[in-house]
Amino acid sequence: MTTAHIKVFSESSIIVKGLEIRLEDANIGSITKDHINSGNIAGFGALGRMVELFILNTDLEKAAPILETYKEEINS
C-alpha cells in the first residue's frame, strides 16, 4: 500500500487545532493547511472553512473513532 496524506477534516483554525491535539495524544501525526493565513500573506483573503487537516492513510483506521467523537462533540 502506498502511504499518502488524506484530508480528514476542514473547519476554522481553532476547531482544527482541537482535533489536532487529540490526534497527537493518540500518537497520530497530522498536517494542517491554513489557506486563510496563506491568502493573507499573498495579499488576498479567503472565505469559509479554509483550514484543512491531513493524516496518513495508514492512520485512518486508528483515527476514525477520534474523528467521529470530535465531530459529535462540536456539533452538540
N, CA, C and O atoms as a GROMACS GRO file, in nm:
protein
  304
    1MET      N    1   0.084  -0.117   0.000
    1MET     CA    2   0.000   0.000   0.000
    1MET      C    3   0.089   0.124   0.000
    1MET      O    4   0.189   0.131   0.072
    2THR      N    5   0.052   0.220  -0.080
    2THR     CA    6   0.124   0.346  -0.086
    2THR      C    7   0.080   0.435   0.030
    2THR      O    8  -0.039   0.445   0.060
    3THR      N    9   0.177   0.498   0.093
    3THR     CA   10   0.147   0.589   0.203
    3THR      C   11   0.126   0.728   0.145
    3THR      O   12   0.210   0.780   0.072
    4ALA      N   13   0.012   0.788   0.179
    4ALA     CA   14  -0.021   0.921   0.132
    4ALA      C   15  -0.100   0.994   0.240
    4ALA      O   16  -0.162   0.931   0.325
    5HIS      N   17  -0.097   1.125   0.235
    5HIS     CA   18  -0.177   1.205   0.326
    5HIS      C   19  -0.316   1.224   0.267
    5HIS      O   20  -0.331   1.247   0.147
    6ILE      N   21  -0.417   1.214   0.352
    6ILE     CA   22  -0.554   1.234   0.308
    6ILE      C   23  -0.620   1.338   0.398
    6ILE      O   24  -0.593   1.346   0.518
    7LYS      N   25  -0.709   1.417   0.338
    7LYS     CA   26  -0.781   1.519   0.416
    7LYS      C   27  -0.893   1.450   0.493
    7LYS      O   28  -0.973   1.377   0.436
    8VAL      N   29  -0.896   1.476   0.625
    8VAL     CA   30  -0.998   1.413   0.707
    8VAL      C   31  -1.091   1.515   0.773
    8VAL      O   32  -1.196   1.478   0.826
    9PHE      N   33  -1.055   1.644   0.769
    9PHE     CA   34  -1.135   1.742   0.840
    9PHE      C   35  -1.105   1.881   0.785
    9PHE      O   36  -0.993   1.910   0.743
   10SER      N   37  -1.208   1.967   0.786
   10SER     CA   38  -1.192   2.105   0.742
   10SER      C   39  -1.284   2.192   0.824
   10SER      O   40  -1.404   2.166   0.833
   11GLU      N   41  -1.228   2.295   0.886
   11GLU     CA   42  -1.306   2.381   0.975
   11GLU      C   43  -1.224   2.505   1.006
   11GLU      O   44  -1.122   2.529   0.942
   12SER      N   45  -1.269   2.585   1.101
   12SER     CA   46  -1.193   2.702   1.144
   12SER      C   47  -1.066   2.657   1.216
   12SER      O   48  -1.057   2.542   1.260
   13SER      N   49  -0.968   2.745   1.227
   13SER     CA   50  -0.839   2.706   1.282
   13SER      C   51  -0.848   2.657   1.426
   13SER      O   52  -0.778   2.562   1.462
   14ILE      N   53  -0.930   2.718   1.508
   14ILE     CA   54  -0.938   2.676   1.648
   14ILE      C   55  -1.003   2.538   1.662
   14ILE      O   56  -0.963   2.460   1.749
   15ILE      N   57  -1.101   2.508   1.579
   15ILE     CA   58  -1.165   2.377   1.582
   15ILE      C   59  -1.068   2.271   1.532
   15ILE      O   60  -1.059   2.162   1.589
   16VAL      N   61  -0.996   2.302   1.426
   16VAL     CA   62  -0.897   2.207   1.373
   16VAL      C   63  -0.787   2.182   1.475
   16VAL      O   64  -0.741   2.068   1.490
   17LYS      N   65  -0.745   2.285   1.545
   17LYS     CA   66  -0.640   2.270   1.646
   17LYS      C   67  -0.684   2.173   1.757
   17LYS      O   68  -0.602   2.093   1.804
   18GLY      N   69  -0.809   2.179   1.798
   18GLY     CA   70  -0.860   2.087   1.898
   18GLY      C   71  -0.850   1.943   1.854
   18GLY      O   72  -0.811   1.856   1.933
   19LEU      N   73  -0.884   1.916   1.728
   19LEU     CA   74  -0.872   1.780   1.675
   19LEU      C   75  -0.726   1.739   1.662
   19LEU      O   76  -0.690   1.625   1.691
   20GLU      N   77  -0.644   1.831   1.619
   20GLU     CA   78  -0.501   1.803   1.604
   20GLU      C   79  -0.440   1.759   1.737
   20GLU      O   80  -0.358   1.666   1.741
   21ILE      N   81  -0.478   1.823   1.846
   21ILE     CA   82  -0.428   1.788   1.979
   21ILE      C   83  -0.474   1.648   2.018
   21ILE      O   84  -0.396   1.570   2.072
   22ARG      N   85  -0.599   1.615   1.990
   22ARG     CA   86  -0.650   1.481   2.023
   22ARG      C   87  -0.577   1.373   1.943
   22ARG      O   88  -0.547   1.266   1.996
   23LEU      N   89  -0.549   1.402   1.818
   23LEU     CA   90  -0.476   1.304   1.737
   23LEU      C   91  -0.334   1.288   1.789
   23LEU      O   92  -0.282   1.176   1.793
   24GLU      N   93  -0.270   1.397   1.827
   24GLU     CA   94  -0.135   1.389   1.884
   24GLU      C   95  -0.134   1.305   2.010
   24GLU      O   96  -0.040   1.228   2.032
   25ASP      N   97  -0.237   1.319   2.094
   25ASP     CA   98  -0.247   1.240   2.217
   25ASP      C   99  -0.254   1.090   2.188
   25ASP      O  100  -0.214   1.008   2.270
   26ALA      N  101  -0.306   1.056   2.069
   26ALA     CA  102  -0.316   0.916   2.028
   26ALA      C  103  -0.198   0.875   1.940
   26ALA      O  104  -0.202   0.770   1.876
   27ASN      N  105  -0.094   0.957   1.938
   27ASN     CA  106   0.026   0.932   1.856
   27ASN      C  107  -0.004   0.921   1.707
   27ASN      O  108   0.052   0.837   1.636
   28ILE      N  109  -0.094   1.007   1.660
   28ILE     CA  110  -0.126   1.015   1.518
   28ILE      C  111  -0.078   1.152   1.469
   28ILE      O  112  -0.128   1.255   1.513
   29GLY      N  113   0.018   1.151   1.379
   29GLY     CA  114   0.069   1.275   1.323
   29GLY      C  115  -0.029   1.336   1.225
   29GLY      O  116  -0.109   1.265   1.163
   30SER      N  117  -0.023   1.468   1.211
   30SER     CA  118  -0.113   1.536   1.118
   30SER      C  119  -0.042   1.656   1.057
   30SER      O  120   0.060   1.703   1.108
   31ILE      N  121  -0.099   1.702   0.948
   31ILE     CA  122  -0.052   1.823   0.879
   31ILE      C  123  -0.173   1.913   0.860
   31ILE      O  124  -0.281   1.867   0.824
   32THR      N  125  -0.155   2.042   0.885
   32THR     CA  126  -0.262   2.136   0.858
   32THR      C  127  -0.223   2.227   0.743
   32THR      O  128  -0.107   2.266   0.728
   33LYS      N  129  -0.322   2.259   0.662
   33LYS     CA  130  -0.305   2.357   0.555
   33LYS      C  131  -0.399   2.472   0.587
   33LYS      O  132  -0.521   2.457   0.586
   34ASP      N  133  -0.340   2.587   0.615
   34ASP     CA  134  -0.416   2.705   0.654
   34ASP      C  135  -0.423   2.800   0.535
   34ASP      O  136  -0.333   2.881   0.515
   35HIS      N  137  -0.530   2.789   0.457
   35HIS     CA  138  -0.546   2.871   0.338
   35HIS      C  139  -0.576   3.017   0.373
   35HIS      O  140  -0.551   3.107   0.292
   36ILE      N  141  -0.628   3.041   0.493
   36ILE     CA  142  -0.657   3.178   0.536
   36ILE      C  143  -0.527   3.256   0.553
   36ILE      O  144  -0.510   3.363   0.496
   37ASN      N  145  -0.434   3.200   0.632
   37ASN     CA  146  -0.305   3.267   0.651
   37ASN      C  147  -0.227   3.276   0.521
   37ASN      O  148  -0.162   3.377   0.495
   38SER      N  149  -0.232   3.173   0.441
   38SER     CA  150  -0.161   3.176   0.312
   38SER      C  151  -0.216   3.288   0.224
   38SER      O  152  -0.139   3.358   0.158
   39GLY      N  153  -0.346   3.304   0.224
   39GLY     CA  154  -0.408   3.411   0.145
   39GLY      C  155  -0.371   3.548   0.196
   39GLY      O  156  -0.345   3.639   0.117
   40ASN      N  157  -0.369   3.563   0.326
   40ASN     CA  158  -0.331   3.693   0.384
   40ASN      C  159  -0.187   3.728   0.350
   40ASN      O  160  -0.158   3.843   0.316
   41ILE      N  161  -0.097   3.633   0.358
   41ILE     CA  162   0.043   3.657   0.325
   41ILE      C  163   0.058   3.695   0.178
   41ILE      O  164   0.140   3.781   0.142
   42ALA      N  165  -0.021   3.630   0.093
   42ALA     CA  166  -0.012   3.658  -0.050
   42ALA      C  167  -0.084   3.787  -0.090
   42ALA      O  168  -0.068   3.836  -0.201
   43GLY      N  169  -0.164   3.842   0.001
   43GLY     CA  170  -0.230   3.969  -0.029
   43GLY      C  171  -0.375   3.958  -0.069
   43GLY      O  172  -0.433   4.056  -0.117
   44PHE      N  173  -0.436   3.843  -0.051
   44PHE     CA  174  -0.579   3.830  -0.078
   44PHE      C  175  -0.643   3.748   0.033
   44PHE      O  176  -0.575   3.670   0.100
   45GLY      N  177  -0.770   3.767   0.053
   45GLY     CA  178  -0.841   3.700   0.162
   45GLY      C  179  -0.895   3.565   0.120
   45GLY      O  180  -0.895   3.530   0.002
   46ALA      N  181  -0.941   3.491   0.218
   46ALA     CA  182  -1.004   3.362   0.193
   46ALA      C  183  -1.130   3.354   0.279
   46ALA      O  184  -1.134   3.408   0.389
   47LEU      N  185  -1.231   3.286   0.227
   47LEU     CA  186  -1.357   3.274   0.298
   47LEU      C  187  -1.384   3.129   0.337
   47LEU      O  188  -1.329   3.036   0.277
   48GLY      N  189  -1.468   3.113   0.436
   48GLY     CA  190  -1.517   2.980   0.470
   48GLY      C  191  -1.423   2.901   0.558
   48GLY      O  192  -1.337   2.955   0.627
   49ARG      N  193  -1.443   2.772   0.555
   49ARG     CA  194  -1.365   2.677   0.637
   49ARG      C  195  -1.238   2.642   0.562
   49ARG      O  196  -1.233   2.543   0.488
   50MET      N  197  -1.138   2.723   0.581
   50MET     CA  198  -1.021   2.711   0.496
   50MET      C  199  -0.901   2.645   0.563
   50MET      O  200  -0.792   2.647   0.506
   51VAL      N  201  -0.918   2.586   0.681
   51VAL     CA  202  -0.809   2.514   0.744
   51VAL      C  203  -0.840   2.366   0.731
   51VAL      O  204  -0.945   2.320   0.777
   52GLU      N  205  -0.749   2.294   0.670
   52GLU     CA  206  -0.770   2.151   0.645
   52GLU      C  207  -0.671   2.069   0.726
   52GLU      O  208  -0.557   2.111   0.747
   53LEU      N  209  -0.714   1.952   0.771
   53LEU     CA  210  -0.630   1.862   0.848
   53LEU      C  211  -0.610   1.734   0.769
   53LEU      O  212  -0.706   1.672   0.722
   54PHE      N  213  -0.484   1.694   0.755
   54PHE     CA  214  -0.448   1.574   0.682
   54PHE      C  215  -0.376   1.476   0.775
   54PHE      O  216  -0.302   1.516   0.863
   55ILE      N  217  -0.401   1.346   0.753
   55ILE     CA  218  -0.327   1.241   0.823
   55ILE      C  219  -0.282   1.139   0.719
   55ILE      O  220  -0.327   1.141   0.605
   56LEU      N  221  -0.192   1.050   0.760
   56LEU     CA  222  -0.152   0.942   0.670
   56LEU      C  223  -0.267   0.845   0.653
   56LEU      O  224  -0.340   0.816   0.748
   57ASN      N  225  -0.283   0.794   0.532
   57ASN     CA  226  -0.391   0.700   0.508
   57ASN      C  227  -0.375   0.573   0.593
   57ASN      O  228  -0.474   0.505   0.622
   58THR      N  229  -0.253   0.542   0.634
   58THR     CA  230  -0.230   0.425   0.718
   58THR      C  231  -0.279   0.446   0.862
   58THR      O  232  -0.294   0.350   0.936
   59ASP      N  233  -0.304   0.572   0.900
   59ASP     CA  234  -0.355   0.604   1.034
   59ASP      C  235  -0.506   0.622   1.038
   59ASP      O  236  -0.562   0.646   1.144
   60LEU      N  237  -0.571   0.610   0.924
   60LEU     CA  238  -0.714   0.640   0.917
   60LEU      C  239  -0.798   0.550   1.007
   60LEU      O  240  -0.889   0.598   1.074
   61GLU      N  241  -0.769   0.422   1.010
   61GLU     CA  242  -0.847   0.329   1.092
   61GLU      C  243  -0.836   0.365   1.241
   61GLU      O  244  -0.934   0.363   1.314
   62LYS      N  245  -0.715   0.398   1.283
   62LYS     CA  246  -0.691   0.436   1.423
   62LYS      C  247  -0.756   0.572   1.455
   62LYS      O  248  -0.803   0.593   1.567
   63ALA      N  249  -0.759   0.662   1.358
   63ALA     CA  250  -0.812   0.797   1.381
   63ALA      C  251  -0.964   0.806   1.369
   63ALA      O  252  -1.023   0.899   1.422
   64ALA      N  253  -1.026   0.712   1.301
   64ALA     CA  254  -1.170   0.720   1.275
   64ALA      C  255  -1.255   0.740   1.400
   64ALA      O  256  -1.342   0.827   1.400
   65PRO      N  257  -1.234   0.662   1.507
   65PRO     CA  258  -1.318   0.685   1.627
   65PRO      C  259  -1.295   0.823   1.690
   65PRO      O  260  -1.389   0.884   1.742
   66ILE      N  261  -1.172   0.873   1.684
   66ILE     CA  262  -1.142   1.006   1.738
   66ILE      C  263  -1.213   1.112   1.656
   66ILE      O  264  -1.270   1.206   1.711
   67LEU      N  265  -1.210   1.098   1.524
   67LEU     CA  266  -1.277   1.193   1.435
   67LEU      C  267  -1.427   1.196   1.461
   67LEU      O  268  -1.486   1.303   1.473
   68GLU      N  269  -1.489   1.078   1.470
   68GLU     CA  270  -1.633   1.072   1.491
   68GLU      C  271  -1.673   1.132   1.625
   68GLU      O  272  -1.771   1.207   1.632
   69THR      N  273  -1.600   1.100   1.732
   69THR     CA  274  -1.630   1.155   1.864
   69THR      C  275  -1.615   1.307   1.863
   69THR      O  276  -1.698   1.378   1.918
   70TYR      N  277  -1.509   1.356   1.800
   70TYR     CA  278  -1.486   1.501   1.795
   70TYR      C  279  -1.596   1.571   1.717
   70TYR      O  280  -1.643   1.677   1.759
   71LYS      N  281  -1.638   1.515   1.605
   71LYS     CA  282  -1.745   1.575   1.525
   71LYS      C  283  -1.875   1.582   1.605
   71LYS      O  284  -1.947   1.681   1.599
   72GLU      N  285  -1.904   1.474   1.679
   72GLU     CA  286  -2.025   1.474   1.762
   72GLU      C  287  -2.017   1.582   1.869
   72GLU      O  288  -2.115   1.652   1.894
   73GLU      N  289  -1.901   1.597   1.932
   73GLU     CA  290  -1.886   1.697   2.038
   73GLU      C  291  -1.901   1.839   1.987
   73GLU      O  292  -1.966   1.921   2.052
   74ILE      N  293  -1.842   1.870   1.872
   74ILE     CA  294  -1.850   2.009   1.824
   74ILE      C  295  -1.988   2.041   1.764
   74ILE      O  296  -2.023   2.158   1.751
   75ASN      N  297  -2.064   1.938   1.729
   75ASN     CA  298  -2.196   1.961   1.671
   75ASN      C  299  -2.308   1.952   1.774
   75ASN      O  300  -2.425   1.968   1.739
   76SER      N  301  -2.276   1.927   1.899
   76SER     CA  302  -2.382   1.916   2.000
   76SER      C  303  -2.398   2.045   2.079
   76SER      O  304  -2.483   2.053   2.168
   0.00000   0.00000   0.00000
